[in-house]
Amino acid sequence: MTHLPHLIADLGLILIIAGVVTLIFKFLKQPLVLGYIVAGILVSPHFIVFPSVADMNNIKVWSEIGVIILLFAHGIEFSFKKLLNVGTTATVAGVISIVSMLLIGYLAGLMMGLSEVASIFFGGMLSMSSTTIIIKAFGDMGWQKKRFARIVCGVLIVEDLAAILMLVVFTALATVHSAGESNAADIIHTTLVLGVFVLTCGAIGIFIIPTLLKKLKKFLSDETLLIISLGLCLGMVIFSDYLGYSVALGAFMMGAILAETVEARRIEYLINPLKDLFGAIFFVSVGMMVVPETLVEYAGIIAIVTVIVLVGRIVFDSLGVLASGEGLKTSLQSGMSLAQIGEFSFIIAVVGINLRVLDDFIFDVIVAVSVITTFTTPYCIKYSESCYKFIEKRFPAKWQVLIYGYGASQYRTINEISHVKHILKTTLPPFFIYSSLLGVVAIISQRVIVPYITEQIPSTIGSLLAATVCIGVMAPFIFAMAGRKKSRELYKELWDTHTVNKIVILSVILLKLAACVGFVMYILLWIFPQYKALILLASIIIITAIVMIQGFIAQSDIMEQHFIDNFRNTEDAINERSKKQLTNNNIHIEEIIVSPDTPIVGKTLGELDLFNRTGANIVSIERGSDRINIPGRDTMIFPYDRLIVAATDEGLNDLTAALSEISSKQADSPKEQINISLYEIASGNMYIGRQISELDLRDKHQCMIIGIDRNESSMPRFSGDTVLMEGDILWLAGEQDKLDTFEL
């Protein structure tokens, strides 16, 4: 008998135990993540009651694949557009919460005797809420469509991005610390290079990949699309690892890039089974790393950290939402919903342990705190309104403006528009993207283009040629950043509006020009180091010439329009200004992705009658690259449709309940089988000599003719125009009760 590899035996054991435990947790209505962790504890070498895995190294490999797939799927759900549309409330709340918990965790770590770097890791773990637990709790309570729930989801998006940045920065910090060089300049340099890497990969990816998938669309079966998506994911992982960054960053980045393609929802659906499988293996491996004896030994620390998480997150998340202008009720509900730690905390802990920055006991503490706060989360959400009522009665009268939120008070009107914000929002994102691209071009020029040309032509002419080529490659990006006509028109429009606008406009113009001059100087100083005195003047002249040359307009317009077209493949059906107007009227926009196995597939909007049942309106349907605005009653629902729904909080909750009811009825209804019956057309039958299409069997009898025997042989082909003859034997298909009542 052949020897079964430990990898297969261990994987089988893990999945069997995980399957049994998660069924129990499902019955108990507890999150599956907890079930996976418990399963990991049961099959770990530290728990001898059950059989244990034979080779932990193999499981670590599987769990690392799990991290890659999890973050890839997370990136697809994330998308850059969601980050841009996350809103001021979620951004302010997320930043305040993350910074506060980082600081508190850092101080707590120092008090526990951890090193400075370990304390920073510890703070990062305490600043990450659990998306899985929160979404599960909202779904169980039917509160996922409430206003505070949408704010919480926005905060989670901000935390997702922060977690990815933490992984990279913490890795760089640990590397510098291990080398014994606690140099702040190295850390700052690594962070800046990281920013360039993220922006450049995002811009190039959105510029190329959506176009590529669009051209190959007719060849993309589900199997091919899955293989290509995973190939792109692992390719970015390899590239990220080659540059010295976290593999998690590469996986997340590729997911976020694919989220901007027209195939995003399809990829998300295809990747879900892999995410569930490898995610389960990762969380089981988390449980395997827990040492029960350590939990008892550090019970006091676990209790203290649990209190820090619960109190700190409730207070600072609530203050963050309150600071953004929301009312006290919404703020408190949001803060109490975010009072836990979860998946990303585990990932940060694993990275810290692998880098030998954290002691193993920290991992046990984090897992224990996560388990405890997971159980407390539903109760925090459930009793958040009661807490608000308790606080409201005792709230000082002079602070009453905070009850409703200063955003709804006299300090800010609905239609007020910040011109400064408009200028910054319009100009800064392109500035950072083009700066990143120019930085990449400068590095490639320095390391590849200039050495190649000067080696081939070792003279002043060669140096001039190298400078011309490098600056020529940079020119379209420089013009797009500093010489855009649209920017000049915007500045002219806002120049006379307010004095502050003039200061901001001048600052932005100087910043863009200084950046462009800096990139040109970087190249020229590398090629002509002996002419330092003339380089600045030459750079200014070159930038002025590029901005004034109209020939670059076409190049930059084509380049920018191509990027915008790709980025708008998943553009929102409703513009932001309209969304804000709806929100102020308590009407909200929700997106529903139609799964292929959903019972509403194949039904028309008239058949569903969702408006009369729930008060929710489907204002638009996105189907691939097409969009159906204001769909009619006869519009049919297809798999992967993206339904844009407008409704109040109550309407959205009723819609969710109605869709669940349809699914439940569909699942509980008996599934009739199709039977086959033979019917002979006897002499004198009234339909002898008539065409099949005239019988209207589908509508009148819910049956169909699938075959005809004539003259003791089967007819090879027939159609609706086929004329029936005496003696024909019809092969009828239909449900048995319809066949029993069938009469010609």
Secondary structure as UniProt FT lines:
FT   HELIX           6..27
FT   TURN            28..29
FT   HELIX           32..43
FT   TURN            45..46
FT   HELIX           56..78
FT   HELIX           80..84
FT   HELIX           88..111
FT   TURN            112..113
FT   HELIX           116..126
FT   HELIX           131..141
FT   TURN            144..145
FT   HELIX           147..178
FT   TURN            179..180
FT   HELIX           184..215
FT   HELIX           217..219
FT   HELIX           222..242
FT   TURN            243..244
FT   HELIX           247..258
FT   TURN            259..260
FT   TURN            262..263
FT   HELIX           264..288
FT   HELIX           292..297
FT   HELIX           299..323
FT   TURN            324..325
FT   HELIX           328..337
FT   HELIX           343..354
FT   TURN            355..356
FT   HELIX           360..382
FT   HELIX           384..393
FT   HELIX           397..399
FT   HELIX           401..404
FT   HELIX           406..408
FT   TURN            410..411
FT   TURN            414..415
FT   HELIX           419..444
FT   HELIX           445..449
FT   HELIX           450..456
FT   HELIX           460..482
FT   HELIX           485..495
FT   TURN            496..497
FT   HELIX           499..527
FT   HELIX           529..531
FT   HELIX           532..548
FT   HELIX           551..567
FT   HELIX           568..570
FT   HELIX           576..584
FT   TURN            585..586
FT   STRAND          588..593
FT   TURN            596..597
FT   TURN            599..602
FT   HELIX           605..608
FT   HELIX           610..614
FT   STRAND          617..623
FT   TURN            624..625
FT   STRAND          626..629
FT   TURN            633..634
FT   TURN            639..640
FT   STRAND          642..647
FT   HELIX           649..668
FT   STRAND          674..680
FT   TURN            683..684
FT   TURN            686..689
FT   HELIX           692..695
FT   HELIX           697..701
FT   STRAND          704..710
FT   TURN            711..712
FT   STRAND          713..714
FT   TURN            720..721
FT   TURN            726..727
FT   STRAND          729..735
FT   HELIX           736..740
//
